[in-house]
C-alpha cells in the first residue's frame, strides 16, 4: 500500500508540473471516483479527469492530452514530450506531431488535401469543455467550413476517444473523406525498443526503429477493402485485418508497464489500422486508427486521350455508426502480445462473444460438390452444372477419418460452387439427388460425429432471379458503375476474363434475401448453414441511405442473429470480428500475414485471441505451397487441419473457376490426409489444445506452452536447433513436459 501511494504521489506531482507549463496553471487533483471531473477554475490551463487507475489532462491551448497511469507512474502524451527531438524534425512533421486529429479533404474538383488540428491553436479555433465525466475538444477548421469534436472518457484501464457523428459539420465546398485520431499518442522515440502488433491476417509484429521506413508504412482497412473502389486489377495478394486492434509494447527494461492495446469500439467497418517506424526526418514510431467518413474512388476522366486526368469521386453516404470510438487500454508491466490477445478476447466477450469451444480433435473438410462447366451440343456451347462430389464420397471420407469432421459443402445448389443466383431459398442440385438425398446424408454424417454446413451466397451473384436482378439490384460505385468481383490470373494479377464477374447485391436487399433463406432452412428442417460473404465482406454502395459500410455490416449481423434465433448453427470462412460471435465453427483462419515490407514477424495473434473460445481451422493444407511449414503453423496456432476435396478428377475442373484446386482429388489425397490427421491428433492428445502462452525464442524458433503443462518447440529453419538442452530437427517440432520451476 505504501508503494502504491508513493507511485500515486509521483504521478500527481507530474500532473502538477504539466499544469504549470506555459499557458497552463496548477490544478489541485482529488482522488475522484471513476470518470469524475476536477477543474480548479475557468482560467486553468487544462481540464483534468481522473479515477482510481488513470488521470487524463487536456490542454486548453491546443487540445493535447496527457494520460497518467496512477498505478505505475507512467505518462503518455498525444504530442511527444521530448521537446529537443520535436524541434529537430522537419517543419511538416513537427506540425503533424502536434496534431490530435488530421483530416483528409476533397474539394468539388476532386482534388485531395489535408488539414490538421495543430494549425488551429494559434487562431484559437480549439475549444475545450467538460461534459459530465468527460472532456470535449471541439475543432473549427474554418478555412474548410468543417467542424469536428473529440470526446475523452475514462474507463477502468485507460480511456476512450470518441468522435460523435453528430459533431461533424461540413458546410462548404470541401468534403471530409477521412479523419486520423490521435496519430502520435504514446509514440516511441528512436532510443526505445519494442514493437507494434498489427491485425494483418493471423497477426504481425513491427519492431520499433527497424530501418524499413523507406519501404512504406503499414496501413490496412479493417475487415478488408471496400468493394466500392471497384478495382479492375489486383496489385498484390493480401490477407484481411479481421480484428479492430493495434498493440503497442515497449521493452520492460526501458519503460516498465508502458504497454497498450487500441481497440475500435464503434465504427470498425470504417476504420483503418496504421503504423509507421522512425525516419531521419521524424524520429518517432507511431500507431493509430483513421476512419473513412465518405467512401471514394479514384476515377480517370477522358481515359485513353491526351486530356485524361484522375480525380476522386465521393459517395454521398455518410456513416450510420453513432461515432468513431477507440479505447486505449493500459496493460501490465509485461504486457506482451499474449496479454494483448487476452484483453482483446475480453473486449470481444464484453461485446457479444461467448465461449463455444468443443473439446475434441475436429478436422475440417471443404468439399466442392458441383460447378458450372461449358459443354457442347452439336457444336453449340452451353453451360451445365456438373457434379464433382457425391454425398456417398463425403460419407466414405468421414468414415476414413473416424468422424469428428466439420464439412463445408460448396456447390450444393444447381448453380454450382461459383456464381449463380442469390440463395434466397435452400436448394439442392438434382445431380446430387435433391433435398431428400441431402437430408438423408446429413443424418448419416451426424451419426458418425460430423457436422455439415451447406454454403450460401447472399451477396454476390451473376444470375437473375425474382427480386434479385443483376442489372436493377446490383450495388453501384461512386461513378454508378456496377460493383463487381473479378477473378485474376496468377502471376500478373490481370483480370481473368475467362470466368464470370460477380455483382454485389444492393445492400437493402441482403436482409430480405437472408430472411427468405432462413425461412427456407427452417421449413426444410436444415439446422446448419455457411453464409460465407456475410462473415467478412462489408461494402458500401452509392445507392442512397443505408448503403454505407456500417449499415451493410449491421445487415449481416441481422442475418446472423436471425440464424441464431432460429437455432441454425453457422460456419463462417475467415470471419471478421463482428461475425465471429455468431459462428459455431471458424473455417480457414489465416496462418500468415500479408508480409508487408515494413513488418518483421508473423505471430498467431488471431488464434491466441480465439483459442479455447471457438473451434477454428487452418486454410486447406493440401492447397498450400509449403505444406511442411503450414503443418508447423497449424500446431503453433492450435488450429484444426483443413482440406479441400473433390470426388472427381482434376481434368473435370481444369477449364472452370475451380482449376485452382490442384491436388484436391479425394482418391489420391486419402492416405496423405489420414497420415497428417493422425499426427495432428497425437499432438492434440498431448497438449489438450488450449494455449497458455506463445514465445518467439529467435527468428526461426518458437515455443508454445499449453494449459496442461506441455510445451511444443517449433523449428522453422532448414537446420536442426538446440534450445535448453532440447534438439528440434529442421522444419519440425518437439513435445516436452514442463519441468518444475520452469517458466513458459
C-alpha positions, 0 to 999 in steps of 0.5 A, a space after each residue: 500500500 505504501 508503494 502504491 501511494 508513493 507511485 500515486 504521489 509521483 504521478 500527481 506531482 507530474 500532473 502538477 508540473 504539466 499544469 504549470 507549463 506555459 499557458 497552463 496553471 496548477 490544478 489541485 487533483 482529488 482522488 475522484 471516483 471513476 470518470 469524475 471531473 476536477 477543474 480548479 477554475 475557468 482560467 486553468 490551463 487544462 481540464 483534468 479527469 481522473 479515477 482510481 487507475 488513470 488521470 487524463 489532462 487536456 490542454 486548453 491551448 491546443 487540445 493535447 492530452 496527457 494520460 497518467 497511469 496512477 498505478 505505475 507512474 507512467 505518462 503518455 502524451 498525444 504530442 511527444 514530450 521530448 521537446 529537443 527531438 520535436 524541434 529537430 524534425 522537419 517543419 511538416 512533421 513537427 506540425 503533424 506531431 502536434 496534431 490530435 486529429 488530421 483530416 483528409 479533404 476533397 474539394 468539388 474538383 476532386 482534388 485531395 488535401 489535408 488539414 490538421 488540428 495543430 494549425 488551429 491553436 494559434 487562431 484559437 479555433 480549439 475549444 475545450 469543455 467538460 461534459 459530465 465525466 468527460 472532456 470535449 475538444 471541439 475543432 473549427 477548421 474554418 478555412 474548410 467550413 468543417 467542424 469536428 469534436 473529440 470526446 475523452 472518457 475514462 474507463 477502468 484501464 485507460 480511456 476512450 476517444 470518441 468522435 460523435 457523428 453528430 459533431 461533424 459539420 461540413 458546410 462548404 465546398 470541401 468534403 471530409 473523406 477521412 479523419 486520423 485520431 490521435 496519430 502520435 499518442 504514446 509514440 516511441 522515440 528512436 532510443 526505445 525498443 519494442 514493437 507494434 502488433 498489427 491485425 494483418 491476417 493471423 497477426 504481425 509484429 513491427 519492431 520499433 526503429 527497424 530501418 524499413 521506413 523507406 519501404 512504406 508504412 503499414 496501413 490496412 482497412 479493417 475487415 478488408 477493402 471496400 468493394 466500392 473502389 471497384 478495382 479492375 486489377 489486383 496489385 498484390 495478394 493480401 490477407 484481411 485485418 479481421 480484428 479492430 486492434 493495434 498493440 503497442 509494447 515497449 521493452 520492460 527494461 526501458 519503460 516498465 508497464 508502458 504497454 497498450 492495446 487500441 481497440 475500435 469500439 464503434 465504427 470498425 467497418 470504417 476504420 483503418 489500422 496504421 503504423 509507421 517506424 522512425 525516419 531521419 526526418 521524424 524520429 518517432 514510431 507511431 500507431 493509430 486508427 483513421 476512419 473513412 467518413 465518405 467512401 471514394 474512388 479514384 476515377 480517370 476522366 477522358 481515359 485513353 486521350 491526351 486530356 485524361 486526368 484522375 480525380 476522386 469521386 465521393 459517395 454521398 453516404 455518410 456513416 450510420 455508426 453513432 461515432 468513431 470510438 477507440 479505447 486505449 487500454 493500459 496493460 501490465 508491466 509485461 504486457 506482451 502480445 499474449 496479454 494483448 490477445 487476452 484483453 482483446 478476447 475480453 473486449 470481444 466477450 464484453 461485446 457479444 462473444 461467448 465461449 463455444 469451444 468443443 473439446 475434441 480433435 475436429 478436422 475440417 473438410 471443404 468439399 466442392 460438390 458441383 460447378 458450372 462447366 461449358 459443354 457442347 451440343 452439336 457444336 453449340 456451347 452451353 453451360 451445365 452444372 456438373 457434379 464433382 462430389 457425391 454425398 456417398 464420397 463425403 460419407 466414405 471420407 468421414 468414415 476414413 477419418 473416424 468422424 469428428 469432421 466439420 464439412 463445408 459443402 460448396 456447390 450444393 445448389 444447381 448453380 454450382 460452387 461459383 456464381 449463380 443466383 442469390 440463395 434466397 431459398 435452400 436448394 439442392 442440385 438434382 445431380 446430387 439427388 435433391 433435398 431428400 438425398 441431402 437430408 438423408 446424408 446429413 443424418 448419416 454424417 451426424 451419426 458418425 460425429 460430423 457436422 455439415 454446413 451447406 454454403 450460401 451466397 447472399 451477396 454476390 451473384 451473376 444470375 437473375 432471379 425474382 427480386 434479385 436482378 443483376 442489372 436493377 439490384 446490383 450495388 453501384 460505385 461512386 461513378 454508378 458503375 456496377 460493383 463487381 468481383 473479378 477473378 485474376 490470373 496468377 502471376 500478373 494479377 490481370 483480370 481473368 476474363 475467362 470466368 464470370 464477374 460477380 455483382 454485389 447485391 444492393 445492400 437493402 436487399 441482403 436482409 430480405 434475401 437472408 430472411 427468405 433463406 432462413 425461412 427456407 432452412 427452417 421449413 426444410 428442417 436444415 439446422 446448419 448453414 455457411 453464409 460465407 460473404 456475410 462473415 467478412 465482406 462489408 461494402 458500401 454502395 452509392 445507392 442512397 441511405 443505408 448503403 454505407 459500410 456500417 449499415 451493410 455490416 449491421 445487415 449481416 449481423 441481422 442475418 446472423 442473429 436471425 440464424 441464431 434465433 432460429 437455432 441454425 448453427 453457422 460456419 463462417 470462412 475467415 470471419 471478421 470480428 463482428 461475425 465471429 460471435 455468431 459462428 459455431 465453427 471458424 473455417 480457414 483462419 489465416 496462418 500468415 500475414 500479408 508480409 508487408 515490407 515494413 513488418 518483421 514477424 508473423 505471430 498467431 495473434 488471431 488464434 491466441 485471441 480465439 483459442 479455447 473460445 471457438 473451434 477454428 481451422 487452418 486454410 486447406 493444407 493440401 492447397 498450400 505451397 509449403 505444406 511442411 511449414 503450414 503443418 508447423 503453423 497449424 500446431 503453433 496456432 492450435 488450429 484444426 487441419 483443413 482440406 479441400 476435396 473433390 470426388 472427381 478428377 482434376 481434368 473435370 475442373 481444369 477449364 472452370 473457376 475451380 482449376 485452382 484446386 490442384 491436388 484436391 482429388 479425394 482418391 489420391 489425397 486419402 492416405 496423405 490426409 489420414 497420415 497428417 490427421 493422425 499426427 495432428 491428433 497425437 499432438 492434440 492428445 498431448 497438449 489438450 489444445 488450449 494455449 497458455 502462452 506463445 514465445 518467439 525464442 529467435 527468428 526461426 524458433 518458437 515455443 508454445 506452452 499449453 494449459 496442461 503443462 506441455 510445451 511444443 518447440 517449433 523449428 522453422 529453419 532448414 537446420 536442426 536447433 538446440 534450445 535448453 538442452 532440447 534438439 528440434 530437427 529442421 522444419 519440425 517440432 518437439 513435445 516436452 513436459 514442463 519441468 518444475 520451476 520452469 517458466 513458459 
